[in-house]
Amino acid sequence: MSSMWNTRYASTDYAYGKAPNTFFKSVLDKHHFAGKILLPAEGEGRNAVYAAQKGLEVFAFDTSIEGQKKAFKLAIEQNVTINYEVGEFFELELIKEKFDVAALIYAHFPPLILTKYYQKVAELIQPNGFLILEGFSTRHLSLRAANPKVGGPGMIEMLFSEDTIKNNFPNFEIIQLEEVEVELKEGLYHNGIGKVIRFVGKKKV
């Protein structure tokens, strides 16, 4: 999997653009979080850099060294600092930390590790901390079939529904949970109408 992402991120262009995800940006702008934020599967750093611009201490990771290089380059361009590790989640230094916020933005993991990864992300969030998520919904597949340029996994097991959110994150008070149809304009690989799940949750004490 890392070789596929390294190939995608090796290009000079930013695969999903330099601007942060629209939903992620709107949540950060609204809630004014402080402290440490965790960004799994962060790719080329667009959301990490925006979080740093908002004053958060950023910890990001991915399996792609090319993604990390692009993220550090973007951070330098924007005059911010981010922590970014490359490797397998459970072997990273950042799992020794606790976080005030975590954000899963199109962090679609293979079925064999999906639940394990989401449980670990939830565990690393402090009580009263927040989780932000946007990802393709199970109803997105027909839109992807009609327009492959909109992107997203082809396996329904990697996609989200309101029920899978509730099942994977039972320890979170739901602040926002909805399935919406959106027009994506994110770089080269998210373009067109898609169906996504949006979630903001607060970890229970």
MIKOLKOL-434778 format. One record per atom (N, C-alpha, C, O, CB): atom name; residue number from 1; x, y, z. Coordinates in steps of 0.1 Angstrom, whole numbers. Glycine has a CB too. Layout:
BEGIN
 atomo num     u     v     w
    CA NUM     X     Y     Z
...
***
This chain:
BEGIN
 atomo num     u     v     w
     N   1     8   -12     0
    CA   1     0     0     0
     C   1     9    13     0
     O   1     5    22    -7
    CB   1    -9     0    12
     N   2    20    13     8
    CA   2    28    24     8
     C   2    34    28    -5
     O   2    36    39    -8
    CB   2    39    23    19
     N   3    37    17   -13
    CA   3    43    20   -26
     C   3    34    27   -36
     O   3    38    36   -43
    CB   3    48     7   -33
     N   4    21    24   -35
    CA   4    10    31   -42
     C   4    10    46   -39
     O   4    10    55   -47
    CB   4    -3    24   -41
     N   5    10    48   -26
    CA   5     9    62   -21
     C   5    22    70   -24
     O   5    22    82   -27
    CB   5     6    63    -6
     N   6    34    63   -23
    CA   6    46    70   -27
     C   6    46    74   -41
     O   6    51    84   -45
    CB   6    58    60   -24
     N   7    41    65   -50
    CA   7    40    68   -64
     C   7    31    80   -66
     O   7    34    89   -74
    CB   7    35    56   -72
     N   8    20    81   -59
    CA   8    10    92   -61
     C   8    16   105   -56
     O   8    14   115   -62
    CB   8    -3    89   -54
     N   9    23   104   -45
    CA   9    28   117   -38
     C   9    41   121   -44
     O   9    46   132   -40
    CB   9    29   115   -23
     N  10    48   113   -52
    CA  10    61   117   -58
     C  10    60   128   -68
     O  10    70   135   -71
    CB  10    67   105   -64
     N  11    48   130   -73
    CA  11    46   141   -83
     C  11    49   155   -77
     O  11    47   157   -65
    CB  11    32   141   -89
     N  12    52   164   -85
    CA  12    54   178   -80
     C  12    41   184   -75
     O  12    40   191   -65
    CB  12    60   187   -91
     N  13    30   181   -82
    CA  13    17   185   -78
     C  13    12   179   -65
     O  13    16   167   -62
    CB  13     6   182   -89
     N  14     4   186   -58
    CA  14    -2   180   -45
     C  14   -14   172   -49
     O  14   -24   178   -55
    CB  14    -5   191   -35
     N  15   -14   159   -46
    CA  15   -25   151   -51
     C  15   -39   155   -48
     O  15   -48   154   -56
    CB  15   -23   137   -46
     N  16   -41   161   -36
    CA  16   -54   165   -31
     C  16   -54   180   -28
     O  16   -62   186   -21
    CB  16   -58   158   -18
     N  17   -44   187   -34
    CA  17   -43   202   -33
     C  17   -36   206   -20
     O  17   -33   197   -11
    CB  17   -57   208   -33
     N  18   -33   218   -18
    CA  18   -27   224    -7
     C  18   -37   229     4
     O  18   -33   231    15
    CB  18   -17   235   -11
     N  19   -49   232    -1
    CA  19   -59   237     8
     C  19   -64   227    17
     O  19   -65   215    13
    CB  19   -70   244     0
     N  20   -68   230    30
    CA  20   -73   220    39
     C  20   -87   215    34
     O  20   -94   222    27
    CB  20   -74   225    53
     N  21   -91   203    38
    CA  21  -104   198    36
     C  21  -114   208    41
     O  21  -113   213    52
    CB  21  -106   184    43
     N  22  -125   211    33
    CA  22  -135   221    37
     C  22  -141   218    50
     O  22  -143   228    58
    CB  22  -145   222    26
     N  23  -145   206    53
    CA  23  -152   203    65
     C  23  -143   204    77
     O  23  -146   210    87
    CB  23  -158   189    65
     N  24  -131   199    76
    CA  24  -121   200    86
     C  24  -118   215    90
     O  24  -118   218   101
    CB  24  -107   193    82
     N  25  -116   223    80
    CA  25  -114   237    82
     C  25  -126   244    89
     O  25  -124   252    98
    CB  25  -111   244    68
     N  26  -138   240    85
    CA  26  -150   247    91
     C  26  -151   243   106
     O  26  -155   251   114
    CB  26  -162   243    84
     N  27  -147   230   109
    CA  27  -148   226   123
     C  27  -138   233   132
     O  27  -141   238   143
    CB  27  -147   211   124
     N  28  -125   234   127
    CA  28  -115   241   134
     C  28  -118   256   136
     O  28  -116   262   146
    CB  28  -102   239   127
     N  29  -124   262   125
    CA  29  -127   276   126
     C  29  -138   279   136
     O  29  -139   289   142
    CB  29  -131   281   112
     N  30  -147   269   137
    CA  30  -159   271   146
     C  30  -155   268   161
     O  30  -160   276   169
    CB  30  -170   262   142
     N  31  -148   258   163
    CA  31  -146   254   177
     C  31  -133   259   184
     O  31  -133   259   196
    CB  31  -145   239   177
     N  32  -124   264   177
    CA  32  -112   270   183
     C  32  -105   261   193
     O  32  -103   265   204
    CB  32  -115   283   190
     N  33  -102   249   188
    CA  33   -95   239   197
     C  33   -81   244   201
     O  33   -75   252   194
    CB  33   -94   225   190
     N  34   -77   239   212
    CA  34   -63   241   216
     C  34   -56   228   220
     O  34   -63   218   223
    CB  34   -63   251   229
     N  35   -43   228   221
    CA  35   -36   216   225
     C  35   -30   208   213
     O  35   -26   214   203
    CB  35   -45   208   233
     N  36   -30   195   215
    CA  36   -24   186   205
     C  36   -35   180   196
     O  36   -45   176   201
    CB  36   -16   175   212
     N  37   -32   179   183
    CA  37   -41   172   174
     C  37   -33   161   167
     O  37   -22   162   163
    CB  37   -46   182   164
     N  38   -40   150   165
    CA  38   -35   138   158
     C  38   -42   137   145
     O  38   -54   138   143
    CB  38   -38   125   167
     N  39   -33   135   134
    CA  39   -38   134   121
     C  39   -33   121   114
     O  39   -22   121   109
    CB  39   -34   146   112
     N  40   -40   110   115
    CA  40   -36    98   108
     C  40   -38    99    93
     O  40   -46   106    88
    CB  40   -44    86   114
     N  41   -30    91    86
    CA  41   -31    90    71
     C  41   -31   104    65
     O  41   -40   107    57
    CB  41   -43    82    67
     N  42   -21   112    69
    CA  42   -21   127    66
     C  42   -16   130    52
     O  42   -17   142    48
    CB  42   -14   134    76
     N  43   -11   120    45
    CA  43    -7   124    31
     C  43     3   135    30
     O  43    14   134    36
    CB  43   -19   127    23
     N  44     0   145    22
    CA  44     9   156    19
     C  44     8   168    28
     O  44    14   178    26
    CB  44     7   160     5
     N  45     0   166    39
    CA  45     1   176    50
     C  45    -9   188    49
     O  45    -7   197    57
    CB  45    14   181    50
     N  46   -18   188    40
    CA  46   -27   200    39
     C  46   -35   203    51
     O  46   -36   215    55
    CB  46   -36   198    27
     N  47   -40   193    58
    CA  47   -47   195    70
     C  47   -38   198    82
     O  47   -42   205    91
    CB  47   -57   183    73
     N  48   -27   191    82
    CA  48   -17   193    93
     C  48   -12   207    94
     O  48   -11   214   104
    CB  48    -5   183    92
     N  49    -9   213    82
    CA  49    -4   226    81
     C  49   -15   236    85
     O  49   -12   246    92
    CB  49     1   229    67
     N  50   -27   234    81
    CA  50   -38   243    85
     C  50   -40   242   100
     O  50   -42   253   107
    CB  50   -51   240    78
     N  51   -39   230   106
    CA  51   -41   229   121
     C  51   -30   237   128
     O  51   -32   243   138
    CB  51   -41   215   125
     N  52   -18   236   123
    CA  52    -6   243   129
     C  52    -9   258   127
     O  52    -5   266   137
    CB  52     7   239   122
     N  53   -14   263   116
    CA  53   -17   277   115
     C  53   -28   282   125
     O  53   -28   294   128
    CB  53   -22   280   100
     N  54   -36   273   129
    CA  54   -46   276   139
     C  54   -41   275   154
     O  54   -48   277   163
    CB  54   -58   267   138
     N  55   -28   272   155
    CA  55   -22   272   168
     C  55   -21   259   175
     O  55   -17   258   187
    CB  55   -29   282   177
     N  56   -25   248   168
    CA  56   -25   235   174
     C  56   -11   229   173
     O  56    -4   231   163
    CB  56   -36   226   168
     N  57    -7   220   182
    CA  57     5   213   181
     C  57     2   200   174
     O  57    -6   191   178
    CB  57    11   209   196
     N  58     8   198   162
    CA  58     4   188   152
     C  58    13   176   153
     O  58    25   177   153
    CB  58     4   194   138
     N  59     6   164   154
    CA  59    12   151   153
     C  59     5   144   141
     O  59    -6   140   142
    CB  59    12   143   166
     N  60    13   141   131
    CA  60     7   134   119
     C  60    15   122   116
     O  60    27   120   120
    CB  60     6   144   107
     N  61     9   113   108
    CA  61    16   101   103
     C  61    10    96    91
     O  61    -1    99    87
    CB  61    17    90   114
     N  62    18    88    84
    CA  62    14    81    71
     C  62    24    70    69
     O  62    34    69    75
    CB  62    13    91    59
     N  63    21    62    59
    CA  63    30    51    55
     C  63    39    56    44
     O  63    48    49    39
    CB  63    23    39    51
     N  64    37    68    39
    CA  64    44    73    27
     C  64    55    83    30
     O  64    52    94    35
    CB  64    34    79    17
     N  65    67    80    27
    CA  65    78    89    29
     C  65    77   101    19
     O  65    81   112    23
    CB  65    91    82    27
     N  66    71    99     7
    CA  66    69   110    -2
     C  66    59   119     3
     O  66    60   132     1
    CB  66    65   104   -16
     N  67    48   114    10
    CA  67    39   123    16
     C  67    45   132    27
     O  67    42   144    27
    CB  67    27   115    22
     N  68    53   126    35
    CA  68    60   133    46
     C  68    68   144    40
     O  68    68   156    45
    CB  68    69   124    54
     N  69    76   141    29
    CA  69    84   152    23
     C  69    76   164    18
     O  69    80   175    20
    CB  69    92   146    11
     N  70    65   161    12
    CA  70    56   171     7
     C  70    50   179    18
     O  70    49   191    17
    CB  70    45   166    -2
     N  71    47   172    29
    CA  71    41   179    41
     C  71    51   189    47
     O  71    47   200    51
    CB  71    36   169    51
     N  72    63   184    49
    CA  72    74   193    54
     C  72    76   205    45
     O  72    78   216    50
    CB  72    87   185    57
     N  73    76   203    32
    CA  73    78   214    23
     C  73    66   224    24
     O  73    69   236    24
    CB  73    78   208     8
     N  74    54   219    25
    CA  74    43   228    27
     C  74    43   236    40
     O  74    40   247    40
    CB  74    29   220    26
     N  75    48   229    50
    CA  75    49   235    63
     C  75    59   247    63
     O  75    57   257    69
    CB  75    53   225    74
     N  76    70   244    56
    CA  76    80   255    54
     C  76    75   267    46
     O  76    77   278    50
    CB  76    93   249    47
     N  77    67   264    36
    CA  77    61   274    28
     C  77    52   283    36
     O  77    51   295    34
    CB  77    53   268    16
     N  78    45   277    45
    CA  78    35   284    54
     C  78    40   288    67
     O  78    33   294    75
    CB  78    23   275    56
     N  79    53   286    69
    CA  79    60   290    81
     C  79    54   285    94
     O  79    52   292   104
    CB  79    60   306    82
     N  80    52   272    94
    CA  80    47   265   106
     C  80    55   252   108
     O  80    62   248    99
    CB  80    32   261   105
     N  81    54   247   120
    CA  81    61   234   124
     C  81    51   223   126
     O  81    41   225   133
    CB  81    70   237   136
     N  82    54   211   121
    CA  82    45   200   123
     C  82    54   188   127
     O  82    66   187   122
    CB  82    36   196   111
     N  83    49   179   135
    CA  83    55   166   138
     C  83    49   156   128
     O  83    37   155   128
    CB  83    54   162   153
     N  84    57   148   121
    CA  84    52   139   111
     C  84    61   127   111
     O  84    72   127   107
    CB  84    51   146    97
     N  85    55   115   114
    CA  85    62   103   114
     C  85    57    94   102
     O  85    46    95    98
    CB  85    60    95   127
     N  86    66    85    98
    CA  86    63    76    87
     C  86    65    62    93
     O  86    75    58    99
    CB  86    72    78    74
     N  87    54    53    91
    CA  87    56    39    96
     C  87    42    34   100
     O  87    32    39    97
    CB  87    65    39   107
     N  88    43    22   106
    CA  88    31    15   110
     C  88    26    21   123
     O  88    34    24   133
    CB  88    34     0   112
     N  89    13    24   124
    CA  89     7    32   135
     C  89    12    28   149
     O  89    17    36   157
    CB  89    -8    31   134
     N  90    12    15   152
    CA  90    14    10   165
     C  90    29    10   168
     O  90    33     6   180
    CB  90     9    -4   167
     N  91    38    13   159
    CA  91    52    14   161
     C  91    57    28   162
     O  91    70    30   164
    CB  91    60     6   151
     N  92    49    38   161
    CA  92    53    52   161
     C  92    55    57   175
     O  92    48    53   185
    CB  92    43    60   153
     N  93    63    68   176
    CA  93    65    74   189
     C  93    53    82   194
     O  93    50    83   206
    CB  93    77    84   188
     N  94    45    87   184
    CA  94    33    95   188
     C  94    23    87   196
     O  94    14    94   202
    CB  94    27   101   176
     N  95    23    74   196
    CA  95    13    67   204
     C  95    15    68   219
     O  95     8    63   227
    CB  95    12    52   199
     N  96    27    74   222
    CA  96    29    76   236
     C  96    23    89   241
     O  96    23    92   253
    CB  96    45    77   239
     N  97    17    97   232
    CA  97    11   110   235
     C  97    -4   108   238
     O  97   -10    97   235
    CB  97    13   120   224
     N  98   -10   118   244
    CA  98   -25   119   245
     C  98   -29   132   237
     O  98   -21   142   237
    CB  98   -29   120   260
     N  99   -40   132   231
    CA  99   -44   143   222
     C  99   -57   149   226
     O  99   -66   143   232
    CB  99   -45   138   208
     N 100   -58   162   224
    CA 100   -71   170   226
     C 100   -80   169   215
     O 100   -92   170   216
    CB 100   -67   185   229
     N 101   -75   166   203
    CA 101   -83   165   191
     C 101   -76   154   182
     O 101   -64   153   182
    CB 101   -84   178   183
     N 102   -85   147   175
    CA 102   -79   138   164
     C 102   -89   140   152
     O 102  -101   143   153
    CB 102   -79   123   168
     N 103   -83   139   140
    CA 103   -91   141   128
     C 103   -88   130   118
     O 103   -76   128   114
    CB 103   -88   155   121
     N 104   -98   123   114
    CA 104   -97   112   103
     C 104  -104   118    91
     O 104  -116   117    89
    CB 104  -104    99   108
     N 105   -95   123    82
    CA 105  -100   129    70
     C 105   -97   120    58
     O 105   -85   120    54
    CB 105   -94   144    68
     N 106  -107   113    53
    CA 106  -105   103    42
     C 106   -94    93    46
     O 106   -86    89    38
    CB 106  -101   110    29
     N 107   -95    89    59
    CA 107   -86    79    64
     C 107   -93    66    63
     O 107   -98    60    73
    CB 107   -81    83    79
     N 108   -93    60    51
    CA 108   -99    47    49
     C 108   -89    36    50
     O 108   -80    35    42
    CB 108  -106    47    35
     N 109   -90    28    60
    CA 109   -81    17    62
     C 109   -86     4    57
     O 109   -98     2    56
    CB 109   -77    16    77
     N 110   -77    -6    53
    CA 110   -81   -19    49
     C 110   -89   -26    60
     O 110   -87   -23    72
    CB 110   -69   -28    46
     N 111   -99   -34    56
    CA 111  -108   -40    66
     C 111  -101   -47    78
     O 111  -106   -47    89
    CB 111  -117   -50    59
     N 112   -90   -54    75
    CA 112   -83   -62    85
     C 112   -78   -53    97
     O 112   -76   -58   108
    CB 112   -72   -70    79
     N 113   -75   -41    94
    CA 113   -69   -32   105
     C 113   -78   -21   109
     O 113   -75   -14   118
    CB 113   -56   -27   100
     N 114   -89   -19   101
    CA 114   -98    -7   103
     C 114  -102    -5   117
     O 114  -100     5   123
    CB 114  -110    -8    94
     N 115  -109   -15   123
    CA 115  -114   -14   137
     C 115  -103   -12   147
     O 115  -105    -4   156
    CB 115  -123   -26   141
     N 116   -92   -19   145
    CA 116   -81   -18   154
     C 116   -75    -4   154
     O 116   -72     2   165
    CB 116   -70   -28   150
     N 117   -74     2   142
    CA 117   -68    16   141
     C 117   -78    26   147
     O 117   -74    35   154
    CB 117   -66    19   126
     N 118   -91    25   144
    CA 118  -100    34   150
     C 118  -101    34   165
     O 118  -102    44   172
    CB 118  -114    32   144
     N 119  -100    22   170
    CA 119  -100    20   185
     C 119   -88    27   191
     O 119   -89    33   202
    CB 119  -101     5   189
     N 120   -77    25   185
    CA 120   -65    31   190
     C 120   -65    47   189
     O 120   -61    53   199
    CB 120   -52    26   182
     N 121   -70    52   178
    CA 121   -72    66   177
     C 121   -81    71   189
     O 121   -78    81   195
    CB 121   -78    70   164
     N 122   -92    65   191
    CA 122  -101    68   202
     C 122   -95    68   215
     O 122   -97    77   224
    CB 122  -114    59   202
     N 123   -86    58   217
    CA 123   -79    56   230
     C 123   -70    68   233
     O 123   -68    72   244
    CB 123   -72    43   230
     N 124   -64    73   222
    CA 124   -54    84   224
     C 124   -60    97   226
     O 124   -52   107   229
    CB 124   -45    84   211
     N 125   -73    99   225
    CA 125   -79   111   227
     C 125   -83   113   242
     O 125   -88   104   248
    CB 125   -92   113   219
     N 126   -79   125   248
    CA 126   -82   127   262
     C 126   -97   128   264
     O 126  -105   130   255
    CB 126   -76   141   266
     N 127  -102   124   277
    CA 127  -116   127   280
     C 127  -119   141   277
     O 127  -112   150   280
    CB 127  -118   123   295
     N 128  -131   143   272
    CA 128  -136   157   268
     C 128  -129   162   255
     O 128  -131   173   251
    CB 128  -134   167   279
     N 129  -120   153   249
    CA 129  -114   157   236
     C 129  -123   154   225
     O 129  -134   148   227
    CB 129  -101   149   235
     N 130  -119   158   213
    CA 130  -128   158   201
     C 130  -122   149   190
     O 130  -110   148   188
    CB 130  -131   172   196
     N 131  -132   143   183
    CA 131  -128   135   171
     C 131  -136   142   159
     O 131  -148   144   160
    CB 131  -132   120   172
     N 132  -129   144   148
    CA 132  -135   150   136
     C 132  -133   139   125
     O 132  -122   134   124
    CB 132  -128   164   132
     N 133  -143   137   117
    CA 133  -142   127   106
     C 133  -149   131    94
     O 133  -161   135    95
    CB 133  -146   113   111
     N 134  -143   130    83
    CA 134  -150   130    70
     C 134  -145   119    61
     O 134  -132   118    59
    CB 134  -149   144    63
     N 135  -153   111    56
    CA 135  -149   100    47
     C 135  -161    96    38
     O 135  -172    99    41
    CB 135  -144    88    55
     N 136  -158    89    28
    CA 136  -168    84    18
     C 136  -177    74    25
     O 136  -173    66    33
    CB 136  -161    78     6
     N 137  -190    76    22
    CA 137  -200    67    28
     C 137  -202    55    19
     O 137  -198    54     8
    CB 137  -214    75    29
     N 138  -209    45    25
    CA 138  -212    33    18
     C 138  -221    35     6
     O 138  -221    27    -3
    CB 138  -219    23    27
     N 139  -228    46     5
    CA 139  -236    50    -7
     C 139  -228    57   -17
     O 139  -234    62   -27
    CB 139  -248    58    -2
     N 140  -215    58   -15
    CA 140  -207    66   -25
     C 140  -203    57   -37
     O 140  -200    63   -48
    CB 140  -195    70   -18
     N 141  -204    44   -36
    CA 141  -199    35   -46
     C 141  -205    38   -60
     O 141  -198    37   -70
    CB 141  -201    21   -42
     N 142  -218    40   -60
    CA 142  -225    42   -73
     C 142  -220    55   -80
     O 142  -219    56   -92
    CB 142  -240    43   -71
     N 143  -217    65   -72
    CA 143  -212    78   -77
     C 143  -198    76   -82
     O 143  -194    82   -92
    CB 143  -213    89   -66
     N 144  -190    68   -75
    CA 144  -177    65   -79
     C 144  -177    57   -93
     O 144  -168    60  -101
    CB 144  -169    57   -69
     N 145  -186    48   -94
    CA 145  -187    40  -106
     C 145  -191    49  -118
     O 145  -186    48  -129
    CB 145  -198    29  -105
     N 146  -199    59  -115
    CA 146  -203    69  -126
     C 146  -192    79  -129
     O 146  -191    83  -141
    CB 146  -216    76  -122
     N 147  -184    82  -120
    CA 147  -174    92  -121
     C 147  -162    88  -113
     O 147  -160    92  -102
    CB 147  -179   106  -118
     N 148  -152    80  -119
    CA 148  -141    76  -111
     C 148  -132    87  -106
     O 148  -124    85   -97
    CB 148  -132    67  -120
     N 149  -133    99  -112
    CA 149  -125   110  -108
     C 149  -128   116   -94
     O 149  -121   123   -88
    CB 149  -126   122  -118
     N 150  -140   111   -89
    CA 150  -144   116   -75
     C 150  -136   109   -65
     O 150  -134   113   -53
    CB 150  -159   114   -73
     N 151  -130    97   -68
    CA 151  -121    90   -59
     C 151  -128    82   -49
     O 151  -141    80   -49
    CB 151  -112   100   -52
     N 152  -120    76   -40
    CA 152  -126    68   -29
     C 152  -123    53   -31
     O 152  -121    49   -42
    CB 152  -141    70   -27
     N 153  -123    46   -20
    CA 153  -121    31   -21
     C 153  -132    24   -28
     O 153  -143    29   -28
    CB 153  -119    25    -7
     N 154  -128    13   -35
    CA 154  -138     5   -42
     C 154  -144    -6   -33
     O 154  -153   -13   -38
    CB 154  -132    -1   -54
     N 155  -139    -8   -21
    CA 155  -144   -18   -12
     C 155  -154   -12    -2
     O 155  -151    -2     5
    CB 155  -133   -25    -4
     N 156  -166   -17    -1
    CA 156  -176   -12     8
     C 156  -172   -13    22
     O 156  -176    -5    31
    CB 156  -190   -19     5
     N 157  -164   -23    25
    CA 157  -159   -25    39
     C 157  -150   -14    44
     O 157  -149   -12    56
    CB 157  -152   -38    40
     N 158  -145    -6    35
    CA 158  -136     5    39
     C 158  -144    18    40
     O 158  -138    28    44
    CB 158  -125     7    29
     N 159  -156    18    38
    CA 159  -164    30    38
     C 159  -172    32    50
     O 159  -173    23    59
    CB 159  -174    30    26
     N 160  -178    44    52
    CA 160  -185    47    65
     C 160  -200    48    63
     O 160  -205    50    52
    CB 160  -180    60    70
     N 161  -207    45    74
    CA 161  -221    48    75
     C 161  -223    54    89
     O 161  -214    53    98
    CB 161  -230    35    73
     N 162  -235    59    92
    CA 162  -238    64   105
     C 162  -237    53   115
     O 162  -232    55   127
    CB 162  -252    71   106
     N 163  -241    41   112
    CA 163  -240    30   121
     C 163  -226    26   124
     O 163  -222    23   135
    CB 163  -248    18   116
     N 164  -217    26   114
    CA 164  -203    22   116
     C 164  -196    32   125
     O 164  -187    28   133
    CB 164  -196    20   103
     N 165  -200    45   124
    CA 165  -194    55   132
     C 165  -198    52   147
     O 165  -190    52   156
    CB 165  -199    69   128
     N 166  -211    50   149
    CA 166  -216    47   163
     C 166  -209    34   168
     O 166  -206    34   180
    CB 166  -231    45   163
     N 167  -207    24   160
    CA 167  -201    12   165
     C 167  -186    13   168
     O 167  -181     7   177
    CB 167  -203     1   154
     N 168  -179    21   159
    CA 168  -165    22   161
     C 168  -161    33   172
     O 168  -150    32   178
    CB 168  -159    26   148
     N 169  -170    42   175
    CA 169  -167    52   184
     C 169  -178    54   195
     O 169  -184    65   196
    CB 169  -165    66   177
     N 170  -181    43   202
    CA 170  -192    43   212
     C 170  -190    53   223
     O 170  -199    56   230
    CB 170  -195    30   217
     N 171  -177    56   226
    CA 171  -174    64   238
     C 171  -175    79   235
     O 171  -170    87   243
    CB 171  -160    61   242
     N 172  -181    83   224
    CA 172  -182    97   220
     C 172  -196   102   219
     O 172  -205    96   213
    CB 172  -175    99   206
     N 173  -198   114   226
    CA 173  -211   121   225
     C 173  -211   127   210
     O 173  -202   133   206
    CB 173  -212   132   235
     N 174  -222   124   204
    CA 174  -224   129   190
     C 174  -228   144   190
     O 174  -238   148   195
    CB 174  -235   121   182
     N 175  -219   152   184
    CA 175  -222   166   182
     C 175  -227   168   168
     O 175  -236   176   166
    CB 175  -209   175   184
     N 176  -222   161   159
    CA 176  -227   162   145
     C 176  -224   148   138
     O 176  -213   143   139
    CB 176  -219   173   136
     N 177  -234   143   132
    CA 177  -233   130   125
     C 177  -243   130   113
     O 177  -255   130   116
    CB 177  -235   118   134
     N 178  -238   131   101
    CA 178  -247   131    90
     C 178  -241   126    77
     O 178  -228   126    76
    CB 178  -252   145    87
     N 179  -249   121    68
    CA 179  -245   117    55
     C 179  -249   128    46
     O 179  -261   132    45
    CB 179  -250   103    51
     N 180  -240   134    38
    CA 180  -243   145    29
     C 180  -237   142    15
     O 180  -227   135    13
    CB 180  -237   158    35
     N 181  -243   148     5
    CA 181  -238   148    -8
     C 181  -230   161   -11
     O 181  -236   172    -8
    CB 181  -249   146   -19
     N 182  -218   160   -15
    CA 182  -209   172   -16
     C 182  -203   172   -30
     O 182  -201   161   -36
    CB 182  -198   172    -5
     N 183  -199   184   -35
    CA 183  -191   185   -47
     C 183  -177   187   -42
     O 183  -173   197   -36
    CB 183  -196   197   -56
     N 184  -168   177   -45
    CA 184  -154   177   -41
     C 184  -146   184   -52
     O 184  -147   181   -64
    CB 184  -149   163   -38
     N 185  -137   193   -48
    CA 185  -127   199   -56
     C 185  -114   199   -49
     O 185  -109   209   -45
    CB 185  -131   213   -61
     N 186  -108   187   -48
    CA 186   -96   186   -40
     C 186   -85   180   -49
     O 186   -84   168   -50
    CB 186   -98   177   -27
     N 187   -77   189   -54
    CA 187   -65   184   -62
     C 187   -69   176   -74
     O 187   -78   179   -81
    CB 187   -56   177   -53
     N 188   -61   166   -76
    CA 188   -62   157   -88
     C 188   -72   145   -87
     O 188   -76   140   -97
    CB 188   -49   152   -93
     N 189   -75   141   -74
    CA 189   -81   128   -72
     C 189   -94   129   -65
     O 189  -100   118   -63
    CB 189   -72   120   -64
     N 190   -99   140   -61
    CA 190  -113   141   -55
     C 190  -120   152   -63
     O 190  -120   164   -59
    CB 190  -112   145   -40
     N 191  -126   148   -74
    CA 191  -133   158   -82
     C 191  -147   153   -87
     O 191  -148   143   -94
    CB 191  -125   162   -94
     N 192  -157   159   -82
    CA 192  -171   155   -86
     C 192  -180   154   -74
     O 192  -176   157   -63
    CB 192  -170   142   -94
     N 193  -192   149   -76
    CA 193  -202   147   -66
     C 193  -199   134   -59
     O 193  -198   123   -65
    CB 193  -216   147   -72
     N 194  -198   135   -45
    CA 194  -196   123   -37
     C 194  -206   123   -25
     O 194  -211   133   -22
    CB 194  -182   122   -32
     N 195  -207   111   -19
    CA 195  -215   110    -6
     C 195  -205   107     5
     O 195  -197    98     4
    CB 195  -226    99    -7
     N 196  -206   115    15
    CA 196  -197   114    26
     C 196  -204   114    40
     O 196  -215   118    41
    CB 196  -187   126    26
     N 197  -197   108    49
    CA 197  -201   109    63
     C 197  -193   120    70
     O 197  -181   120    69
    CB 197  -200    95    70
     N 198  -200   128    78
    CA 198  -193   138    86
     C 198  -197   136   100
     O 198  -208   134   104
    CB 198  -198   153    81
     N 199  -187   137   109
    CA 199  -188   134   123
     C 199  -180   142   131
     O 199  -168   144   129
    CB 199  -185   119   126
     N 200  -185   148   142
    CA 200  -178   155   152
     C 200  -183   149   165
     O 200  -195   149   168
    CB 200  -180   171   152
     N 201  -174   143   173
    CA 201  -178   137   186
     C 201  -169   142   197
     O 201  -158   146   195
    CB 201  -177   122   185
     N 202  -175   142   209
    CA 202  -167   146   221
     C 202  -166   133   230
     O 202  -176   127   233
    CB 202  -175   157   229
     N 203  -154   130   234
    CA 203  -151   118   242
     C 203  -157   120   256
     O 203  -155   130   263
    CB 203  -136   115   243
     N 204  -164   109   260
    CA 204  -171   110   273
     C 204  -160   107   284
     O 204  -150   101   282
    CB 204  -181    99   274
     N 205  -163   113   295
    CA 205  -154   112   307
     C 205  -156    98   313
     O 205  -149    94   323
    CB 205  -157   123   318
***
